[in-house]
Amino acid sequence: MNTAIKRARSETENIEARKRRAYLIALVCGILIFILSWVIRDPGDVFIQVLYPLFALVLALVFPLVWLGTIPIRKLEIFILSIITTIILGRLVWHFHFAGTIDEQLIMLAAGHYWAIGILIVVGFVMFDHNKGIAAGLTIITLSVLIAATGVWVDMRAGLASGETMIYLVRIHLFLVLLLGLTGAATTLRDKLKDALIRADVLQQLVNTDMLTGLANRRAAEKFLSEQASAVARYDRKVSVILADVDYFKQVNDRFGHAAGDAVLEGISKILLNAVRDTDLVARWGGEEFLIVAQEISVYNGKDLARRCAKAVAGTPIAGINVTMSFGVSELTAQDSVDNVLSRADTLLYRAKNSGRNRIYSDADQVPALTDFPELSLKAGQSKNIA
């Protein structure tokens, strides 16, 4: 479960990073558009002459906020969408109320500004979820209709608006409503697919993850071992299989309670994960038993790995309790089945435990390999040490 949470957080961070990069590109494009529009402006277009440099400056000021990540992505998206919406709708107000008659402005509106509103609607769905995208789109369309209606009303009273222009404006706004509906339908499918994938991933994690420690569980470990057995048989690779058991774990539960026992298992899980390589598998095999599958190392190196794990566990009190572990190390060969190598490792593990615990037995040993820190192997009942 912990692994699933970490993966979800990592994916969320990756998505936010990609969004920020996309917004940086969009801001640069927006700044260039305003600057170029200002350069090639109509001399009589006061709106562009006065406000476009200001708009370019505002976007330039937003750029470092996006670059540095000083604002949470959600607040940043609302801020950016609000700025762009204000700019585009402000331009509409200019055309409908100050630039001339609607008939004179219609080509400019249809060719540029209403397409910008369509893009705004789509951007709302990109930035937000389905419901917020619908709300943002409806708000934008409503404001656009109000701006157009008030501008047309003035021209109609003066007898300057033709019926053809009215029909054209109605068609444009119907198109925007259609665009909103199609984009909403597409994002509904997107969100349902995303939710289905997330549920599938979570279920897969739950099936293959030990709930207490966050390690791979026995089912996942058996699958991994089967894959390694196939690779060993085909490519003659070396794979070490290590079974480990917490010494006197029953006494931990009896003396300190099951909550302490759980804390010990969680602590051991973290220690083992830190002691192995990223390519190695650490799994909770069952109860207080752990399995380590180390790729590309022989049984001799596997014993060194087991010694490193044993030393790390014994040298780190967990929840105030000193514990040790016993290890059985075997090598998966091309002639082995998964059951065979596990059986050997299990036999070696119990030989180590029967020899006094806090020991390591491997296929290559005629006698048990004592750990390098016998002073940590105390008799049960001393202080908070369990050995």
Contacts in CASP RR format, 6 or more apart in sequence:
PFRMAT RR
TARGET T0000
AUTHOR 0000-0000-0000
METHOD contacts of the structure
MODEL  1
MNTAIKRARSETENIEARKRRAYLIALVCGILIFILSWVIRDPGDVFIQV
LYPLFALVLALVFPLVWLGTIPIRKLEIFILSIITTIILGRLVWHFHFAG
TIDEQLIMLAAGHYWAIGILIVVGFVMFDHNKGIAAGLTIITLSVLIAAT
GVWVDMRAGLASGETMIYLVRIHLFLVLLLGLTGAATTLRDKLKDALIRA
DVLQQLVNTDMLTGLANRRAAEKFLSEQASAVARYDRKVSVILADVDYFK
QVNDRFGHAAGDAVLEGISKILLNAVRDTDLVARWGGEEFLIVAQEISVY
NGKDLARRCAKAVAGTPIAGINVTMSFGVSELTAQDSVDNVLSRADTLLY
RAKNSGRNRIYSDADQVPALTDFPELSLKAGQSKNIA
1 205 0 8 1.000
1 206 0 8 1.000
1 209 0 8 1.000
1 211 0 8 1.000
1 214 0 8 1.000
2 209 0 8 1.000
2 214 0 8 1.000
3 205 0 8 1.000
3 209 0 8 1.000
3 214 0 8 1.000
4 201 0 8 1.000
4 202 0 8 1.000
4 205 0 8 1.000
4 206 0 8 1.000
4 209 0 8 1.000
7 201 0 8 1.000
7 205 0 8 1.000
8 198 0 8 1.000
16 73 0 8 1.000
19 73 0 8 1.000
19 77 0 8 1.000
20 66 0 8 1.000
20 67 0 8 1.000
20 69 0 8 1.000
20 73 0 8 1.000
23 66 0 8 1.000
23 76 0 8 1.000
23 77 0 8 1.000
23 80 0 8 1.000
24 63 0 8 1.000
24 66 0 8 1.000
24 67 0 8 1.000
27 59 0 8 1.000
27 60 0 8 1.000
27 62 0 8 1.000
27 63 0 8 1.000
27 66 0 8 1.000
27 80 0 8 1.000
28 63 0 8 1.000
30 56 0 8 1.000
30 59 0 8 1.000
31 56 0 8 1.000
31 59 0 8 1.000
31 60 0 8 1.000
31 63 0 8 1.000
34 52 0 8 1.000
34 53 0 8 1.000
34 55 0 8 1.000
34 56 0 8 1.000
34 59 0 8 1.000
35 52 0 8 1.000
35 53 0 8 1.000
35 56 0 8 1.000
37 48 0 8 1.000
37 52 0 8 1.000
38 48 0 8 1.000
38 49 0 8 1.000
38 52 0 8 1.000
38 53 0 8 1.000
38 56 0 8 1.000
41 48 0 8 1.000
41 49 0 8 1.000
41 52 0 8 1.000
42 48 0 8 1.000
45 99 0 8 1.000
47 91 0 8 1.000
47 94 0 8 1.000
47 98 0 8 1.000
47 99 0 8 1.000
55 87 0 8 1.000
58 83 0 8 1.000
59 83 0 8 1.000
62 79 0 8 1.000
62 80 0 8 1.000
62 83 0 8 1.000
65 71 0 8 1.000
65 76 0 8 1.000
66 76 0 8 1.000
66 80 0 8 1.000
69 76 0 8 1.000
71 79 0 8 1.000
77 127 0 8 1.000
77 128 0 8 1.000
80 127 0 8 1.000
81 120 0 8 1.000
81 123 0 8 1.000
81 124 0 8 1.000
81 127 0 8 1.000
81 136 0 8 1.000
84 120 0 8 1.000
84 123 0 8 1.000
85 120 0 8 1.000
85 140 0 8 1.000
88 113 0 8 1.000
88 116 0 8 1.000
88 117 0 8 1.000
88 120 0 8 1.000
89 117 0 8 1.000
89 140 0 8 1.000
89 143 0 8 1.000
89 144 0 8 1.000
89 147 0 8 1.000
91 113 0 8 1.000
91 116 0 8 1.000
92 109 0 8 1.000
92 113 0 8 1.000
92 117 0 8 1.000
92 144 0 8 1.000
92 147 0 8 1.000
92 148 0 8 1.000
93 147 0 8 1.000
95 105 0 8 1.000
95 108 0 8 1.000
95 109 0 8 1.000
95 113 0 8 1.000
96 102 0 8 1.000
96 105 0 8 1.000
96 147 0 8 1.000
96 148 0 8 1.000
96 150 0 8 1.000
96 151 0 8 1.000
96 152 0 8 1.000
97 147 0 8 1.000
97 150 0 8 1.000
97 151 0 8 1.000
97 154 0 8 1.000
99 105 0 8 1.000
101 155 0 8 1.000
101 160 0 8 1.000
101 161 0 8 1.000
102 151 0 8 1.000
102 152 0 8 1.000
102 155 0 8 1.000
102 160 0 8 1.000
102 161 0 8 1.000
102 165 0 8 1.000
102 169 0 8 1.000
103 155 0 8 1.000
103 160 0 8 1.000
103 161 0 8 1.000
103 162 0 8 1.000
103 165 0 8 1.000
106 165 0 8 1.000
106 168 0 8 1.000
106 169 0 8 1.000
109 172 0 8 1.000
110 168 0 8 1.000
110 172 0 8 1.000
114 144 0 8 1.000
114 172 0 8 1.000
114 176 0 8 1.000
117 140 0 8 1.000
117 141 0 8 1.000
117 144 0 8 1.000
117 176 0 8 1.000
118 176 0 8 1.000
118 179 0 8 1.000
120 137 0 8 1.000
120 140 0 8 1.000
121 136 0 8 1.000
121 137 0 8 1.000
121 140 0 8 1.000
121 141 0 8 1.000
121 176 0 8 1.000
121 179 0 8 1.000
121 180 0 8 1.000
121 183 0 8 1.000
122 179 0 8 1.000
122 183 0 8 1.000
124 132 0 8 1.000
124 133 0 8 1.000
124 136 0 8 1.000
124 137 0 8 1.000
125 133 0 8 1.000
125 183 0 8 1.000
125 184 0 8 1.000
125 186 0 8 1.000
125 187 0 8 1.000
127 133 0 8 1.000
128 136 0 8 1.000
129 187 0 8 1.000
129 191 0 8 1.000
130 184 0 8 1.000
130 187 0 8 1.000
130 188 0 8 1.000
130 191 0 8 1.000
133 184 0 8 1.000
133 187 0 8 1.000
134 180 0 8 1.000
134 184 0 8 1.000
137 180 0 8 1.000
138 180 0 8 1.000
141 173 0 8 1.000
141 176 0 8 1.000
141 177 0 8 1.000
141 180 0 8 1.000
144 173 0 8 1.000
144 176 0 8 1.000
145 173 0 8 1.000
148 169 0 8 1.000
148 173 0 8 1.000
152 161 0 8 1.000
152 165 0 8 1.000
152 166 0 8 1.000
152 169 0 8 1.000
155 161 0 8 1.000
207 219 0 8 1.000
207 220 0 8 1.000
208 216 0 8 1.000
208 217 0 8 1.000
208 219 0 8 1.000
208 220 0 8 1.000
208 223 0 8 1.000
209 215 0 8 1.000
209 216 0 8 1.000
209 217 0 8 1.000
209 220 0 8 1.000
210 216 0 8 1.000
210 217 0 8 1.000
210 283 0 8 1.000
210 284 0 8 1.000
212 262 0 8 1.000
212 265 0 8 1.000
212 266 0 8 1.000
212 284 0 8 1.000
213 265 0 8 1.000
213 266 0 8 1.000
213 269 0 8 1.000
213 284 0 8 1.000
214 269 0 8 1.000
214 284 0 8 1.000
215 269 0 8 1.000
215 273 0 8 1.000
215 282 0 8 1.000
215 283 0 8 1.000
215 284 0 8 1.000
215 290 0 8 1.000
216 224 0 8 1.000
216 281 0 8 1.000
216 282 0 8 1.000
216 283 0 8 1.000
216 284 0 8 1.000
217 283 0 8 1.000
217 284 0 8 1.000
218 283 0 8 1.000
218 284 0 8 1.000
218 285 0 8 1.000
218 286 0 8 1.000
218 291 0 8 1.000
220 283 0 8 1.000
221 281 0 8 1.000
221 283 0 8 1.000
221 285 0 8 1.000
221 291 0 8 1.000
221 293 0 8 1.000
222 338 0 8 1.000
224 281 0 8 1.000
224 283 0 8 1.000
224 293 0 8 1.000
225 241 0 8 1.000
225 293 0 8 1.000
225 332 0 8 1.000
225 338 0 8 1.000
225 341 0 8 1.000
225 342 0 8 1.000
226 338 0 8 1.000
228 237 0 8 1.000
228 239 0 8 1.000
228 293 0 8 1.000
228 295 0 8 1.000
228 332 0 8 1.000
229 332 0 8 1.000
229 336 0 8 1.000
229 337 0 8 1.000
229 338 0 8 1.000
229 341 0 8 1.000
231 237 0 8 1.000
231 239 0 8 1.000
232 238 0 8 1.000
232 239 0 8 1.000
232 332 0 8 1.000
232 333 0 8 1.000
232 334 0 8 1.000
232 336 0 8 1.000
233 334 0 8 1.000
236 334 0 8 1.000
237 295 0 8 1.000
237 296 0 8 1.000
238 296 0 8 1.000
238 297 0 8 1.000
238 298 0 8 1.000
238 331 0 8 1.000
238 332 0 8 1.000
239 293 0 8 1.000
239 294 0 8 1.000
239 295 0 8 1.000
239 296 0 8 1.000
239 297 0 8 1.000
239 331 0 8 1.000
239 332 0 8 1.000
240 292 0 8 1.000
240 293 0 8 1.000
240 294 0 8 1.000
240 297 0 8 1.000
240 298 0 8 1.000
240 299 0 8 1.000
240 301 0 8 1.000
240 302 0 8 1.000
240 305 0 8 1.000
240 329 0 8 1.000
240 330 0 8 1.000
240 331 0 8 1.000
240 332 0 8 1.000
241 291 0 8 1.000
241 292 0 8 1.000
241 293 0 8 1.000
241 294 0 8 1.000
241 329 0 8 1.000
241 330 0 8 1.000
241 331 0 8 1.000
241 332 0 8 1.000
241 341 0 8 1.000
241 342 0 8 1.000
241 345 0 8 1.000
242 291 0 8 1.000
242 292 0 8 1.000
242 293 0 8 1.000
242 294 0 8 1.000
242 302 0 8 1.000
242 305 0 8 1.000
242 306 0 8 1.000
242 309 0 8 1.000
242 327 0 8 1.000
242 328 0 8 1.000
242 329 0 8 1.000
242 330 0 8 1.000
242 345 0 8 1.000
243 285 0 8 1.000
243 289 0 8 1.000
243 290 0 8 1.000
243 291 0 8 1.000
243 327 0 8 1.000
243 328 0 8 1.000
243 342 0 8 1.000
243 345 0 8 1.000
243 346 0 8 1.000
243 348 0 8 1.000
243 349 0 8 1.000
244 272 0 8 1.000
244 289 0 8 1.000
244 290 0 8 1.000
244 291 0 8 1.000
244 292 0 8 1.000
244 306 0 8 1.000
244 309 0 8 1.000
244 310 0 8 1.000
244 325 0 8 1.000
244 326 0 8 1.000
244 327 0 8 1.000
244 328 0 8 1.000
244 349 0 8 1.000
245 288 0 8 1.000
245 289 0 8 1.000
245 290 0 8 1.000
245 325 0 8 1.000
245 326 0 8 1.000
245 349 0 8 1.000
245 353 0 8 1.000
246 252 0 8 1.000
246 264 0 8 1.000
246 265 0 8 1.000
246 268 0 8 1.000
246 288 0 8 1.000
246 289 0 8 1.000
246 323 0 8 1.000
246 324 0 8 1.000
246 325 0 8 1.000
247 323 0 8 1.000
247 324 0 8 1.000
247 325 0 8 1.000
247 326 0 8 1.000
247 353 0 8 1.000
247 357 0 8 1.000
247 358 0 8 1.000
247 386 0 8 1.000
247 387 0 8 1.000
248 323 0 8 1.000
248 357 0 8 1.000
248 380 0 8 1.000
248 386 0 8 1.000
248 387 0 8 1.000
249 261 0 8 1.000
249 264 0 8 1.000
249 287 0 8 1.000
249 288 0 8 1.000
249 323 0 8 1.000
249 386 0 8 1.000
251 380 0 8 1.000
251 381 0 8 1.000
251 386 0 8 1.000
252 260 0 8 1.000
252 261 0 8 1.000
252 264 0 8 1.000
252 321 0 8 1.000
252 323 0 8 1.000
252 386 0 8 1.000
253 260 0 8 1.000
253 261 0 8 1.000
255 381 0 8 1.000
255 386 0 8 1.000
256 319 0 8 1.000
256 321 0 8 1.000
256 384 0 8 1.000
260 319 0 8 1.000
260 321 0 8 1.000
261 319 0 8 1.000
263 318 0 8 1.000
263 319 0 8 1.000
264 318 0 8 1.000
264 319 0 8 1.000
264 321 0 8 1.000
264 323 0 8 1.000
265 284 0 8 1.000
265 287 0 8 1.000
265 288 0 8 1.000
267 318 0 8 1.000
267 319 0 8 1.000
268 290 0 8 1.000
268 313 0 8 1.000
268 318 0 8 1.000
268 323 0 8 1.000
268 325 0 8 1.000
269 282 0 8 1.000
269 284 0 8 1.000
269 290 0 8 1.000
271 309 0 8 1.000
271 312 0 8 1.000
271 313 0 8 1.000
271 316 0 8 1.000
271 318 0 8 1.000
272 282 0 8 1.000
272 290 0 8 1.000
272 292 0 8 1.000
272 309 0 8 1.000
272 312 0 8 1.000
272 313 0 8 1.000
273 282 0 8 1.000
274 312 0 8 1.000
275 305 0 8 1.000
275 308 0 8 1.000
275 309 0 8 1.000
275 312 0 8 1.000
276 282 0 8 1.000
276 292 0 8 1.000
276 294 0 8 1.000
276 305 0 8 1.000
276 309 0 8 1.000
277 294 0 8 1.000
279 295 0 8 1.000
279 296 0 8 1.000
280 292 0 8 1.000
280 293 0 8 1.000
280 294 0 8 1.000
280 295 0 8 1.000
280 305 0 8 1.000
281 291 0 8 1.000
281 292 0 8 1.000
281 293 0 8 1.000
282 290 0 8 1.000
282 291 0 8 1.000
282 292 0 8 1.000
283 290 0 8 1.000
283 291 0 8 1.000
283 292 0 8 1.000
283 293 0 8 1.000
284 290 0 8 1.000
284 291 0 8 1.000
285 291 0 8 1.000
290 325 0 8 1.000
292 305 0 8 1.000
292 306 0 8 1.000
292 309 0 8 1.000
294 301 0 8 1.000
294 302 0 8 1.000
294 305 0 8 1.000
297 305 0 8 1.000
298 331 0 8 1.000
299 329 0 8 1.000
299 330 0 8 1.000
299 331 0 8 1.000
299 362 0 8 1.000
299 363 0 8 1.000
299 364 0 8 1.000
300 362 0 8 1.000
300 364 0 8 1.000
302 329 0 8 1.000
302 331 0 8 1.000
302 362 0 8 1.000
303 329 0 8 1.000
303 360 0 8 1.000
303 362 0 8 1.000
303 364 0 8 1.000
303 365 0 8 1.000
303 369 0 8 1.000
306 327 0 8 1.000
306 328 0 8 1.000
306 329 0 8 1.000
306 360 0 8 1.000
306 362 0 8 1.000
307 360 0 8 1.000
307 369 0 8 1.000
307 371 0 8 1.000
307 372 0 8 1.000
309 325 0 8 1.000
309 327 0 8 1.000
310 324 0 8 1.000
310 325 0 8 1.000
310 327 0 8 1.000
310 358 0 8 1.000
310 360 0 8 1.000
310 371 0 8 1.000
311 371 0 8 1.000
311 372 0 8 1.000
311 373 0 8 1.000
313 323 0 8 1.000
313 324 0 8 1.000
313 325 0 8 1.000
314 322 0 8 1.000
314 323 0 8 1.000
314 324 0 8 1.000
314 325 0 8 1.000
314 358 0 8 1.000
314 371 0 8 1.000
314 373 0 8 1.000
314 376 0 8 1.000
314 377 0 8 1.000
315 322 0 8 1.000
315 373 0 8 1.000
315 376 0 8 1.000
317 384 0 8 1.000
320 384 0 8 1.000
321 384 0 8 1.000
321 385 0 8 1.000
321 386 0 8 1.000
322 376 0 8 1.000
322 378 0 8 1.000
322 384 0 8 1.000
322 385 0 8 1.000
322 386 0 8 1.000
322 387 0 8 1.000
323 386 0 8 1.000
323 387 0 8 1.000
324 357 0 8 1.000
324 358 0 8 1.000
324 371 0 8 1.000
324 376 0 8 1.000
324 377 0 8 1.000
324 386 0 8 1.000
324 387 0 8 1.000
325 358 0 8 1.000
326 349 0 8 1.000
326 352 0 8 1.000
326 353 0 8 1.000
326 357 0 8 1.000
326 358 0 8 1.000
326 359 0 8 1.000
326 360 0 8 1.000
327 348 0 8 1.000
327 349 0 8 1.000
327 352 0 8 1.000
327 359 0 8 1.000
327 360 0 8 1.000
327 361 0 8 1.000
328 345 0 8 1.000
328 346 0 8 1.000
328 348 0 8 1.000
328 349 0 8 1.000
328 351 0 8 1.000
328 352 0 8 1.000
328 360 0 8 1.000
328 361 0 8 1.000
328 362 0 8 1.000
329 345 0 8 1.000
329 348 0 8 1.000
329 360 0 8 1.000
329 361 0 8 1.000
329 362 0 8 1.000
329 363 0 8 1.000
330 341 0 8 1.000
330 344 0 8 1.000
330 345 0 8 1.000
330 348 0 8 1.000
330 362 0 8 1.000
330 363 0 8 1.000
331 341 0 8 1.000
331 363 0 8 1.000
332 341 0 8 1.000
333 341 0 8 1.000
344 363 0 8 1.000
348 361 0 8 1.000
348 362 0 8 1.000
348 363 0 8 1.000
349 361 0 8 1.000
351 361 0 8 1.000
351 368 0 8 1.000
352 359 0 8 1.000
352 360 0 8 1.000
352 361 0 8 1.000
352 368 0 8 1.000
353 359 0 8 1.000
355 361 0 8 1.000
355 368 0 8 1.000
357 377 0 8 1.000
357 387 0 8 1.000
358 370 0 8 1.000
358 371 0 8 1.000
358 374 0 8 1.000
358 376 0 8 1.000
358 377 0 8 1.000
358 387 0 8 1.000
359 368 0 8 1.000
359 369 0 8 1.000
359 370 0 8 1.000
359 371 0 8 1.000
360 368 0 8 1.000
360 369 0 8 1.000
360 370 0 8 1.000
360 371 0 8 1.000
361 368 0 8 1.000
361 369 0 8 1.000
362 369 0 8 1.000
371 377 0 8 1.000
376 385 0 8 1.000
376 387 0 8 1.000
377 387 0 8 1.000
378 385 0 8 1.000
378 387 0 8 1.000
379 387 0 8 1.000
380 386 0 8 1.000
380 387 0 8 1.000
END
